Amino acid sequence: MRLRTFLPSALLLLSAPITALASTYDLTGSGTFSSTAPQTQYSGPGDTFSFYFQLDSNPQPSTSVVGQGFTIVAPLGYYDPQYGSSASTSAPIRLAFYGSSSQNSGVFQVCLSGFCTQGNDILTFFVSQPLYSGSEAAPMLLTGSFPSSGGAFIYGNGQGSSLSTVSAINIEVSPFGLSPVAVTPEPSSLALLGTGILGMYGMVRRRLIR
């Protein structure tokens, strides 16, 4: 009796879609430092830069404040100052996202030399809206093109801070797969799977009869 109940259930599962989740996002941007930017391992007067980070669509914050924002550590990616002999800075790099209730609403920061606090080297971009939805403890990154009205490079030098402007840029967030993809097996695959289940049913039934 149990086998008879199991068999229709197993066959029913074959007709159900198989959900394949895709949740990796690319976050990219590039711009130019002002002519007054300091010459550091991360910057130079009039130099260009680019960054690329591969993030989960639902990143796990390392710190968060309700209504204010959160920080994450990007496991994959790089920041490239694109000048002279300066080398790229590879992940992990800390990123800061500010929420709609923060006085820094929409601000996005690439924290190059450690934490997103005073005394560190930080690229700051002024975006018109937050780059995420949901709570700060469990955010979901938004996708699209997010133009900044400009930016700033906060040069910490391990002591005080100086600030120089950065050109307006577009921050692009694009998914490998924005939503779950429903994959329905082909008829031939269903036939093979069905044959396998029927074969298992026959084997178990024969053993029980013995």
Secondary structure, DSSP 8 states (H G I E B T S, - for coil): -HHHHHHHHHHHHHTS-EEE---EEEEEEEEEB-TT---SSS--TT-EEEEEEEEESS---SEEETTTEEEEEESEEEEE--STT---EES-EEEEEE-TTSTTTTEEEEETTSSSSTTS-EEEEEESS-SEEE-SSSEEE--EEEEEEEEEEEE-TTSS-EEEEE---EEEEEES-SS-EEE---HHHHHHHHHHHHHHHHHHHHHHH-
